[in-house]
Each structure stands twice: as C-alpha cells, then as structure tokens.
C-alpha cells in the first residue's frame, strides 16, 4: 500500500471515498464531518438525526454523495465516547474503516483527522491511523492459488492536511508508521510460513533482507562454528532433526562507535514437536509459530535501519527444529552450555530456554547496555495471563518501566510477574547445576529464573509472548494466527531510547 499526505480540504478531495470521524457523545458534527455535511446539504446530520448512526466505537456508515461533492462516498466512523478516546481506539476504528473500504472493492481512500484539544497529538494520531489501516488489511495469501485473483486490495491511502505545516508533520509520522507496519507484516509472513519452507537455513536467508542497509551486518553460524564455541545447549535441541541449527547475528550500527548496544534475543524454533517428550497432536501444526520471537527480532532490526535510529543494536536468533529421532537429546541428559554451566534435561519440550541460554550468554560478548529477549516460552504464561498479554520478568526497573510506557503507546499489553529467588529453588538439580524445568507450578516464572542464570549483571528483561503470538480469534487489526507481537512494542521502546520521541 502507498501512503500519501495531500494538502486538500475534505470537500475538495476527488476520489472514491473519504473517512471522517464522529464521537458518540458529541452533540453535533465537527471538523471534516461538519464541512462535508454543509457542502452536501446535511446528509450526515440527517443520518444521525434519524438514529441510523450513533457514533459508537468502530461503527461505519457509508453515504453516497450523488454528485453533491467531488468524492463519491463518505465513510462516517464512530470513535465512541470522547472521554474514553485513545490511540488504541483510533487504531481499531481505522482498521474497521479500512476493511469496509476493501469490502466495497475500492482501491484507494482518504482520511481526515480532527484532533480535539484533549486528544493525542497529530503525529501520534497519524501513526495510529496508518497502523490501524495497514495492519487491519493484512492477509497471508502466499499459498492461495484459486482464490488469489479474486482478492480485493486497497492500494492507496491519502491523508488530507489543512495546510503545508500540518502536511509536513503528518508526512514524517506517516512515513515512520509505514516502516513499522511493514515490519509487523514482514514478521507475520515469517511466522505464518509453514515449517517445510521456514527452516533454520531459510531464516538465515530471510535475515539477509534485514541486512540490506550498509549499517547492518549479518553473521550466521553453523553447527561447526557453534561446536567450537561450546554452544551445546542449542546444538542438542537440533540433534533429532535433519535440518542443521543456525545462529543468526545481526548488528546495526546506528549510534556512535563505542556506544554500548541494546541486544534483543528471539527464540527461533522453526518447528517444535516437543522432541522425545512429544506434544499431543492437537494443534501441533501451530508449532511453526515457535519462532515468533526470532521473527520479531529480524523485523525490528530491519525497521530500525530503515528508520535510521541513532543507537547501536544487536539481534540474536538461535534457530533450530525440535524433533524426535535416533540422535535426539533425551530426558535425563546433561548438557554443557556456552556459559560452562550444566543443565539436566527433564523435558525435551522445555527446549526454548536451552537455545536462549546459549544466545543470552553470547549476548554478553557485546557488553550490552541492556538485553531483552522475547519467546513463545511457556504455556504456563498463557494460563496465568490469557491469550492477549505478554508476561514480563526482569532485573532492571528502568528497563521494565520504559517497556510499560511503550506498551501503553502501542496497545501491546504486558504484565509483570515476579522472579523472586525462592522460585529458583524449583530448578535445582541433583546431578547438574540446574534442570530445565521446575514443574507445573509457576512454570513461566521458573523458566525466567532459568534464563536469568545466563544473563549476568546486564540489565535484562524477558518477554514471554506465548499467549499473544498466535491468536485463535482475530482482533480489530490483528488476524487470526500470527500477530507479530513485540515488533511495535520494541520499536517504540527503541525509538524512545534513541531520542526520536515525537513532540506533542
């Protein structure tokens, strides 16, 4: 989709459709809606007066202008009650409007934003609207054949600005939001791709797309290099598969030479059968999504380079398949990790923390300013927080608080769980330094306690995205299936840390 900003009044716009907004508790039309109503002889006011449109959130009414205006259709979008309005409401509303436009078979439409004094700033609203439209229109159609030619697509979105100064502000915000939204769609595509076409080697190939910028360097380690380093926890997980494990390292140099980087680590299990501790067959096909954390890392690095963020950033993705086989690792095995610490395997289905252990140890080589990992790590987190919420655990309060703020801005919900020392008692082993699972009780927390042992003193946060990474029901701008959760959250966090916070 092409996103543009045009200096034009809504009543002068020539095109197929224009979207204007109305609050549920507003006593009369205002802004662009009022202008269009006056120029069309009161068709919008009549719609409201007759009770056909109330302005409740995400309500959309299509009105044909019948030659009264240069634009052929007006889509009146309800934003709910003004006092409850926020950026998430705006994203969801414009997602619904965009889908309505697509259902009409239109290839383009325009948007008018009318920020009220108490509303978020114009740049924030522009970004939220772009995200709502682009993410709401996303579909994974790579493997569609018979239906593909009949799919309707919206190809152009135009924001209408009242003057040149407003247009300049909106252009910058729209351009940034377009990059972020494309990164989310890129990650969704990676996660949705079936595991026969998204192996660890395929992930390396796709990582090259993130390294197109001269400021991004890609290194991909194979089994021999990892063996020499001593990454036996990662390599053990991959032993049952014919597909070799890979360790992806992406380095983005956007800051000054010598500045400590932020390191983000993403779990890259391209398929997880559970290994010898085999999972039940129900919904096993969804286990292609066990690389959602890794996909998010690739997308974040790609977008950071395109945004030109002024900081140094490293992305690490340990990629492997976890399958049963004659060479597969087994319950009772003891693994020696890159850190030198030994791990007793209790369940081969607790493999994500094993590959992350070596990746987190490797992260220390960069002497990072902070480390954030994200992983579809535990079903226990889904039980604790549900399908919509990221579980957050970590060692640094400032880092956690900044991620909380980013979560509020992006609408990606997260909630902190404790990682008190008492929980670490549950992963003590009789035969090794630790075991890879502490049982059902507090499963998300004991998994984080395990990871903590490989971080050292570096400020660190662990994000368990097992719930929201793959959705069983679609949300307003998130399809059923891959959500690419964490991409917008981390990009907002990094943009704030890089000093590119928008002026309100």
C-alpha positions as CSV (number, residue, x, y, z in Angstrom):
1,X,0.0,0.0,0.0
2,X,1.2,3.5,-0.8
3,X,0.6,6.1,1.9
4,X,0.5,9.8,0.9
5,X,-0.2,13.1,2.6
6,X,-2.0,15.8,0.5
7,X,-2.8,19.4,1.3
8,X,-6.5,19.4,0.5
9,X,-9.8,20.2,2.2
10,X,-12.2,17.2,2.6
11,X,-14.9,18.9,0.5
12,X,-12.4,19.4,-2.4
13,X,-11.0,15.9,-2.5
14,X,-11.7,14.0,-5.7
15,X,-11.7,10.2,-5.2
16,X,-13.7,7.2,-4.3
17,X,-14.1,7.6,-0.6
18,X,-13.1,9.8,2.4
19,X,-13.3,8.7,6.0
20,X,-14.4,11.3,8.7
21,X,-14.9,10.7,12.4
22,X,-17.7,11.4,14.9
23,X,-17.8,10.9,18.7
24,X,-20.7,9.1,20.3
25,X,-21.3,11.8,22.9
26,X,-20.8,14.7,20.5
27,X,-23.9,16.9,20.4
28,X,-23.2,18.0,16.8
29,X,-20.8,17.3,13.9
30,X,-17.4,18.9,13.9
31,X,-14.3,19.3,11.8
32,X,-14.2,17.5,8.5
33,X,-17.6,15.8,9.1
34,X,-19.2,19.2,9.6
35,X,-17.6,20.6,6.4
36,X,-18.8,17.7,4.3
37,X,-22.2,17.9,5.8
38,X,-22.6,21.5,5.0
39,X,-21.3,21.1,1.4
40,X,-23.7,18.1,0.8
41,X,-26.9,19.6,2.1
42,X,-26.9,17.9,5.5
43,X,-26.7,14.2,4.5
44,X,-24.6,13.3,7.6
45,X,-26.6,15.2,10.1
46,X,-29.8,13.5,8.7
47,X,-28.2,10.1,9.2
48,X,-27.5,10.9,12.8
49,X,-30.9,12.6,13.4
50,X,-32.8,9.5,12.2
51,X,-30.8,7.3,14.5
52,X,-29.1,5.3,11.8
53,X,-25.6,6.3,13.1
54,X,-24.8,6.8,16.8
55,X,-21.0,7.1,16.7
56,X,-20.4,4.0,18.8
57,X,-16.8,2.8,18.5
58,X,-15.9,1.3,15.1
59,X,-19.4,1.9,13.7
60,X,-19.1,2.7,10.0
61,X,-21.8,4.2,7.8
62,X,-21.3,4.6,4.0
63,X,-23.0,7.6,2.5
64,X,-23.1,8.2,-1.3
65,X,-22.8,11.9,-2.2
66,X,-24.6,11.6,-5.6
67,X,-22.7,14.4,-7.2
68,X,-23.0,16.8,-4.3
69,X,-19.3,16.6,-3.6
70,X,-16.2,15.6,-5.7
71,X,-15.8,12.5,-3.6
72,X,-18.2,9.6,-4.4
73,X,-18.6,8.2,-0.9
74,X,-18.3,9.4,2.7
75,X,-17.5,6.8,5.4
76,X,-18.6,8.1,8.8
77,X,-16.6,6.4,11.5
78,X,-17.6,6.2,15.1
79,X,-14.9,6.7,17.7
80,X,-17.0,6.0,20.8
81,X,-17.1,8.4,23.8
82,X,-14.6,11.3,23.7
83,X,-13.5,10.8,27.3
84,X,-12.6,7.2,26.5
85,X,-10.7,8.0,23.3
86,X,-7.1,6.9,23.0
87,X,-4.7,5.8,20.3
88,X,-5.7,2.1,20.6
89,X,-9.4,3.2,19.9
90,X,-8.1,5.1,16.9
91,X,-6.2,2.1,15.5
92,X,-9.1,-0.2,15.9
93,X,-11.6,2.2,14.4
94,X,-9.5,2.9,11.3
95,X,-8.9,-0.9,10.9
96,X,-12.7,-1.3,10.7
97,X,-13.0,1.6,8.2
98,X,-10.2,0.2,6.0
99,X,-11.9,-3.2,5.9
100,X,-15.2,-1.6,5.0
101,X,-13.4,0.2,2.1
102,X,-12.0,-3.1,0.9
103,X,-15.3,-4.8,1.1
104,X,-16.7,-2.1,-1.2
105,X,-14.0,-3.1,-3.7
106,X,-12.2,0.3,-3.7
107,X,-8.5,0.6,-4.4
108,X,-8.0,3.9,-2.5
109,X,-9.5,6.2,0.1
110,X,-8.7,9.3,2.1
111,X,-8.7,10.0,5.8
112,X,-9.4,13.2,7.7
113,X,-8.0,13.5,11.3
114,X,-9.6,16.1,13.6
115,X,-7.7,16.1,16.8
116,X,-9.6,17.6,19.6
117,X,-7.6,19.7,22.2
118,X,-7.6,16.8,24.7
119,X,-6.8,14.2,22.1
120,X,-3.3,12.8,21.4
121,X,-1.0,14.9,19.1
122,X,-1.4,14.9,15.4
123,X,1.7,12.9,14.8
124,X,0.6,10.2,17.2
125,X,-2.9,10.1,15.6
126,X,-1.4,9.8,12.1
127,X,0.9,6.9,13.2
128,X,-2.0,5.1,14.9
129,X,-4.3,5.5,11.8
130,X,-1.6,4.2,9.4
131,X,-1.0,1.2,11.7
132,X,-4.7,0.5,12.0
133,X,-5.2,0.6,8.2
134,X,-2.2,-1.4,7.2
135,X,-2.3,-4.0,9.9
136,X,-6.1,-4.3,9.6
137,X,-5.8,-5.0,5.9
138,X,-3.1,-7.6,6.3
139,X,-3.7,-11.1,4.9
140,X,-1.4,-14.0,4.4
141,X,-2.1,-15.2,0.9
142,X,1.3,-16.6,-0.2
143,X,-0.1,-20.1,-0.7
144,X,-3.5,-19.2,-2.1
145,X,-4.0,-20.2,-5.7
146,X,-7.6,-20.4,-6.9
147,X,-8.8,-17.5,-4.8
148,X,-5.8,-15.3,-5.3
149,X,-7.0,-13.4,-8.4
150,X,-10.3,-12.5,-6.8
151,X,-8.9,-10.9,-3.7
152,X,-9.7,-7.3,-3.3
153,X,-6.8,-5.0,-2.4
154,X,-6.6,-1.4,-1.2
155,X,-3.5,0.1,-2.8
156,X,-3.5,3.8,-1.8
157,X,-4.2,5.7,1.4
158,X,-4.3,9.5,1.4
159,X,-4.2,11.7,4.5
160,X,-5.8,15.2,4.0
161,X,-3.9,18.0,5.6
162,X,-5.3,21.5,6.1
163,X,-2.1,23.4,5.4
164,X,1.6,22.9,4.5
165,X,2.8,22.9,8.1
166,X,0.3,20.2,9.0
167,X,1.2,18.2,5.9
168,X,4.9,18.2,6.8
169,X,4.2,16.9,10.3
170,X,1.9,14.2,9.0
171,X,4.3,13.1,6.3
172,X,7.1,12.3,8.8
173,X,4.7,10.5,11.1
174,X,3.1,8.5,8.2
175,X,6.5,7.5,6.8
176,X,7.6,6.2,10.2
177,X,4.4,4.3,10.8
178,X,4.6,2.8,7.3
179,X,8.0,1.4,8.1
180,X,6.8,0.0,11.4
181,X,3.7,-1.5,9.9
182,X,5.6,-3.2,7.1
183,X,7.9,-4.7,9.7
184,X,4.9,-6.2,11.5
185,X,3.6,-7.6,8.3
186,X,7.1,-9.0,7.4
187,X,7.2,-10.8,10.8
188,X,3.6,-12.1,10.4
189,X,4.7,-13.5,7.0
190,X,7.7,-15.3,8.5
191,X,5.6,-16.8,11.3
192,X,2.8,-17.9,9.0
193,X,5.1,-19.6,6.6
194,X,4.9,-23.4,7.1
195,X,8.0,-25.1,8.6
196,X,8.8,-27.0,5.4
197,X,9.6,-23.6,3.9
198,X,10.8,-21.9,7.1
199,X,13.7,-24.0,8.3
200,X,16.7,-22.5,10.3
201,X,18.5,-22.2,7.0
202,X,15.5,-20.4,5.5
203,X,15.5,-18.0,8.5
204,X,19.1,-17.1,7.6
205,X,18.0,-16.4,4.0
206,X,15.2,-14.1,5.2
207,X,17.6,-12.4,7.7
208,X,19.5,-11.2,4.7
209,X,16.5,-9.0,3.9
210,X,17.2,-7.2,7.2
211,X,20.8,-6.7,6.3
212,X,20.2,-4.7,3.0
213,X,21.3,-1.5,4.8
214,X,25.0,-0.8,4.8
215,X,24.7,-0.3,8.6
216,X,23.5,-3.8,9.2
217,X,25.9,-6.8,9.3
218,X,24.8,-10.4,9.2
219,X,26.7,-13.3,10.6
220,X,25.2,-16.8,10.5
221,X,27.0,-19.5,12.5
222,X,26.5,-23.2,11.5
223,X,27.0,-26.3,13.6
224,X,30.7,-26.4,13.3
225,X,31.2,-22.8,14.5
226,X,28.8,-23.4,17.3
227,X,30.5,-26.6,18.3
228,X,33.9,-24.8,18.5
229,X,32.3,-22.1,20.7
230,X,30.7,-24.7,23.0
231,X,27.0,-23.9,22.3
232,X,26.0,-27.4,23.2
233,X,22.6,-26.5,24.7
234,X,21.5,-25.1,21.3
235,X,23.0,-27.9,19.3
236,X,21.4,-30.6,21.5
237,X,17.9,-29.3,20.7
238,X,18.6,-29.7,17.0
239,X,20.1,-33.2,17.1
240,X,16.9,-35.0,16.3
241,X,16.3,-33.1,13.0
242,X,18.0,-33.4,9.6
243,X,17.9,-29.5,9.5
244,X,21.1,-28.0,11.0
245,X,20.8,-25.4,13.7
246,X,21.8,-21.8,12.8
247,X,22.7,-18.9,15.0
248,X,21.8,-15.6,13.4
249,X,23.7,-12.4,14.5
250,X,22.5,-9.0,13.1
251,X,24.5,-5.9,14.1
252,X,23.0,-2.5,13.4
253,X,25.5,0.4,13.8
254,X,23.2,3.5,14.0
255,X,24.9,5.1,17.0
256,X,28.4,6.3,17.7
257,X,31.4,4.0,17.6
258,X,32.0,2.6,21.0
259,X,28.4,3.1,22.3
260,X,27.1,0.0,24.1
261,X,24.4,-1.7,22.0
262,X,21.0,-2.9,23.0
263,X,20.8,-6.6,22.4
264,X,17.4,-8.3,21.5
265,X,17.3,-12.1,21.5
266,X,14.4,-14.0,19.9
267,X,13.6,-17.7,20.2
268,X,13.8,-19.3,16.7
269,X,12.2,-22.7,16.9
270,X,11.0,-23.1,13.3
271,X,9.1,-26.2,14.5
272,X,8.6,-27.7,17.9
273,X,7.2,-31.2,18.2
274,X,8.4,-31.5,21.8
275,X,11.1,-33.9,20.8
276,X,11.2,-37.2,22.7
277,X,8.7,-35.5,25.2
278,X,6.3,-35.4,22.3
279,X,3.5,-32.9,22.3
280,X,-0.2,-34.0,21.8
281,X,-1.2,-34.0,18.1
282,X,-4.0,-31.4,18.6
283,X,-2.9,-28.0,17.2
284,X,0.7,-29.2,16.7
285,X,0.5,-27.5,13.3
286,X,0.6,-24.2,15.1
287,X,4.1,-25.0,16.4
288,X,5.6,-23.4,13.3
289,X,4.9,-20.2,15.3
290,X,7.5,-21.1,17.9
291,X,9.9,-18.8,16.0
292,X,7.7,-15.7,16.6
293,X,10.4,-14.2,18.9
294,X,13.0,-14.7,16.2
295,X,10.8,-13.3,13.5
296,X,10.2,-10.2,15.7
297,X,14.0,-9.7,16.1
298,X,14.5,-9.8,12.3
299,X,11.7,-7.3,11.8
300,X,12.9,-4.9,14.5
301,X,16.5,-4.8,13.1
302,X,15.1,-4.2,9.6
303,X,12.9,-1.4,10.7
304,X,15.5,0.2,13.0
305,X,17.8,0.5,10.0
306,X,15.1,1.9,7.8
307,X,14.1,4.4,10.5
308,X,17.7,5.4,10.9
309,X,17.6,5.0,14.7
310,X,20.6,6.6,16.3
311,X,21.7,3.8,18.5
312,X,23.6,0.5,18.2
313,X,21.6,-2.6,18.2
314,X,22.3,-6.4,18.0
315,X,19.7,-9.0,17.2
316,X,20.4,-12.7,18.1
317,X,18.3,-15.6,16.8
318,X,19.1,-19.1,17.8
319,X,17.3,-21.2,15.2
320,X,16.5,-24.9,15.3
321,X,13.9,-27.6,14.9
322,X,13.0,-29.8,17.8
323,X,12.1,-33.3,16.6
324,X,12.4,-36.9,17.9
325,X,14.9,-39.1,16.2
326,X,17.7,-41.6,16.8
327,X,20.1,-38.8,17.7
328,X,17.6,-36.6,19.6
329,X,18.5,-35.5,23.1
330,X,16.6,-37.2,25.8
331,X,15.2,-36.6,29.3
332,X,18.0,-37.3,31.8
333,X,20.7,-36.0,29.5
334,X,23.1,-33.4,31.0
335,X,24.1,-30.6,28.6
336,X,27.1,-28.2,29.0
337,X,26.1,-24.7,27.9
338,X,28.2,-22.0,26.4
339,X,28.4,-20.4,29.8
340,X,30.0,-23.6,31.2
341,X,27.0,-24.3,33.4
342,X,25.5,-27.7,33.2
343,X,21.8,-28.5,32.6
344,X,19.9,-31.6,33.4
345,X,17.1,-32.2,30.8
346,X,13.8,-33.1,32.5
347,X,11.7,-32.5,29.4
348,X,12.8,-32.1,25.8
349,X,9.7,-29.9,25.3
350,X,11.4,-27.2,27.5
351,X,13.8,-26.6,24.7
352,X,13.3,-22.8,24.2
353,X,15.1,-21.9,27.3
354,X,18.0,-24.1,26.2
355,X,18.6,-22.4,23.0
356,X,18.1,-19.0,24.7
357,X,20.6,-19.9,27.4
358,X,23.4,-20.0,24.8
359,X,22.2,-17.0,23.0
360,X,22.0,-14.9,26.2
361,X,25.5,-16.0,27.1
362,X,26.7,-15.0,23.7
363,X,25.0,-11.6,24.1
364,X,27.4,-10.8,26.9
365,X,30.2,-10.6,24.3
366,X,28.8,-7.3,23.1
367,X,29.0,-5.7,26.6
368,X,25.4,-4.6,26.1
369,X,23.6,-1.6,27.6
370,X,20.6,-3.9,28.1
371,X,19.3,-7.3,26.9
372,X,15.7,-8.0,26.0
373,X,14.6,-11.5,25.0
374,X,11.2,-12.5,23.7
375,X,10.0,-16.0,23.2
376,X,6.9,-18.2,23.0
377,X,8.3,-19.9,26.0
378,X,5.6,-21.3,28.3
379,X,2.0,-22.5,28.2
380,X,2.0,-21.6,31.8
381,X,2.2,-17.9,30.9
382,X,-1.0,-18.3,28.8
383,X,-2.7,-19.9,31.7
384,X,-1.7,-17.1,34.0
385,X,-2.4,-14.1,31.8
386,X,-4.5,-15.3,28.9
387,X,-4.1,-15.1,25.2
388,X,-3.7,-11.3,24.9
389,X,-1.0,-10.4,27.4
390,X,2.8,-10.6,27.3
391,X,4.4,-11.8,30.6
392,X,7.3,-9.6,31.6
393,X,10.1,-10.5,34.0
394,X,13.4,-8.9,34.5
395,X,16.1,-7.4,36.7
396,X,16.1,-3.7,35.8
397,X,13.3,-1.4,37.0
398,X,14.1,1.4,34.5
399,X,14.0,-1.0,31.6
400,X,10.7,-2.5,32.7
401,X,9.2,0.9,33.2
402,X,10.2,2.0,29.7
403,X,8.7,-1.1,28.2
404,X,5.5,-0.5,30.2
405,X,5.2,3.0,28.6
406,X,5.9,1.6,25.2
407,X,3.1,-1.0,25.8
408,X,0.6,1.7,26.6
409,X,1.5,3.7,23.5
410,X,1.3,0.7,21.2
411,X,-1.6,-1.2,22.8
412,X,0.5,-4.3,23.2
413,X,-0.4,-5.4,26.7
414,X,2.2,-6.7,29.1
415,X,2.1,-7.6,32.8
416,X,5.0,-8.2,35.2
417,X,5.4,-11.5,37.0
418,X,7.9,-11.8,39.9
419,X,11.2,-13.7,39.7
420,X,12.0,-14.0,43.4
421,X,14.9,-16.1,44.4
422,X,12.6,-18.7,46.0
423,X,11.4,-19.8,42.6
424,X,15.0,-20.7,41.6
425,X,14.9,-23.5,44.2
426,X,12.4,-25.3,41.9
427,X,15.0,-25.7,39.1
428,X,17.8,-27.1,41.3
429,X,19.2,-30.4,40.1
430,X,20.8,-33.3,41.9
431,X,23.2,-34.1,39.1
432,X,23.9,-30.8,37.3
433,X,23.9,-27.0,38.0
434,X,20.2,-26.8,37.2
435,X,17.4,-28.6,35.5
436,X,15.5,-27.3,32.5
437,X,12.0,-27.3,34.1
438,X,10.7,-26.8,37.6
439,X,7.3,-28.5,37.1
440,X,3.9,-27.0,36.5
441,X,3.7,-24.6,39.5
442,X,4.9,-21.1,38.4
443,X,6.1,-22.5,35.1
444,X,6.5,-19.1,33.4
445,X,8.5,-17.8,36.4
446,X,10.8,-20.7,36.8
447,X,11.6,-20.5,33.1
448,X,12.6,-16.9,33.5
449,X,14.6,-17.9,36.6
450,X,16.5,-20.4,34.4
451,X,17.2,-17.7,31.8
452,X,18.4,-15.3,34.5
453,X,21.3,-17.6,35.2
454,X,22.8,-16.8,31.8
455,X,22.5,-13.0,31.8
456,X,25.0,-12.0,34.4
457,X,24.8,-8.4,35.7
458,X,23.5,-6.9,32.5
459,X,20.1,-5.1,32.8
460,X,17.7,-7.7,31.4
461,X,14.0,-8.2,30.6
462,X,12.4,-11.4,29.4
463,X,9.1,-11.2,27.5
464,X,7.0,-14.4,27.3
465,X,4.9,-13.9,24.2
466,X,3.3,-17.4,24.2
467,X,-0.2,-16.1,24.6
468,X,-0.5,-13.3,22.0
469,X,2.0,-14.6,19.4
470,X,-0.6,-16.9,17.7
471,X,-4.3,-15.9,18.1
472,X,-7.3,-18.3,17.9
473,X,-9.6,-15.4,17.1
474,X,-8.9,-12.3,15.1
475,X,-8.7,-8.8,16.8
476,X,-9.6,-5.5,15.2
477,X,-6.2,-5.1,13.4
478,X,-4.7,-8.5,14.1
479,X,-5.7,-11.5,12.1
480,X,-6.4,-15.0,13.4
481,X,-2.9,-16.7,13.5
482,X,0.4,-14.8,13.6
483,X,0.2,-11.4,15.3
484,X,3.9,-10.4,15.2
485,X,3.5,-9.2,18.8
486,X,6.5,-7.4,20.2
487,X,7.6,-5.7,17.0
488,X,5.8,-2.4,17.6
489,X,6.5,-2.6,21.3
490,X,10.3,-2.9,20.9
491,X,10.4,-0.3,18.1
492,X,8.5,2.2,20.2
493,X,10.9,1.4,23.1
494,X,14.0,1.8,20.9
495,X,12.7,5.0,19.2
496,X,12.1,6.5,22.7
497,X,15.6,5.4,23.8
498,X,17.1,6.8,20.6
499,X,15.5,10.2,21.3
500,X,13.1,10.2,18.4
501,X,10.0,10.6,20.7
502,X,7.6,12.7,18.8
503,X,6.8,16.2,20.0
504,X,3.2,16.5,21.2
